[in-house]
Amino acid sequence: MLMVCHHLDPDIAEDVAFAESRIRRETIAAEDVLHDLGAFSLTSSDSQAMGRVGEVILRTWQVAHRMKVQRGPVSGGDGR
């Protein structure tokens, strides 16, 4: 996505290096944990472009599934 948004060429080494420098795995991992703990939400609609409520719903369910797989079912939940 970063390559597309910044009009970078995957065949140009400098473009690839720039894209790789912008992706910080440690930050992404920390965001995952904070999001899973409910510290902040990363699910939203893109109001400036093509975002739709259906995309938000889909992403919300995907995040919930990932949280269940990674952290286990919510205590007291029915396990679905």
N, C-alpha and C positions, 0 to 999 in steps of 0.2 A: 504494500500500500504506500509506503514511504517513497519508493522508487517512482510510482505512478504519480503521486501528488506533487512531487518535486520535478517531474519530467526528467528523470535520470535514465541513463542508458546502461543496462546491465553488461554491455560489452566494453564499457569504459571503466578501467580500474579505479580512477579517481572518484567516479560516481558511486561505485560499489563501496569504496572505502568511506565516503561521506555517509552513505546510508547505514553502514555498519557502526559508524561512530555515534549515530543518533539513537541506536537501539541499545538500551542498557538493561541487560538481563536481570541484574540485581534489583533495579527499580521495579521492573515488571513483576518479579517474584514478591517483592514487598507489597506492591499494590494488590496482588492476589490475596495475600494474607489479610491485609487491612479490609479489603472488600468483603472477604468471607466472614470476618468478624463483625461486619456491619458498621465499620468506622466511616465508610463513605460509599457512595453508589457510583458505579461506572456505567450503568444502563440508562441510556437516554435516547431521545429522538433527535435526528439531525434536522433542526428547523431551518437551516440555510440551504439545504440541497434536496436530496431525494429520500430522506428518512421518513419512515412510515410507522404507525403504531404497531403494525404486524411485525416489523423488525424488532421493536422493543420487546414485544411479547415473546418472540422466538428467543432472543438473547437472554431474557429473564429466565426462561425455562432451562436454557443451556447452562447458565450460571448456577441455578439451583441444583441441576443434576451433577455438575462438577463438584459443588460443595458437598453433596451427599456422598459421592464416591470418595472424595478426599477426606472428609471429616466424619462421615458416618451419618445415619439418620438422626433427626432431631429427637431428643428424649421425649417420650410421651406421644410421639407421632405414630401414625398407623403403618408406616413403612412403605407407603406408595410413592 
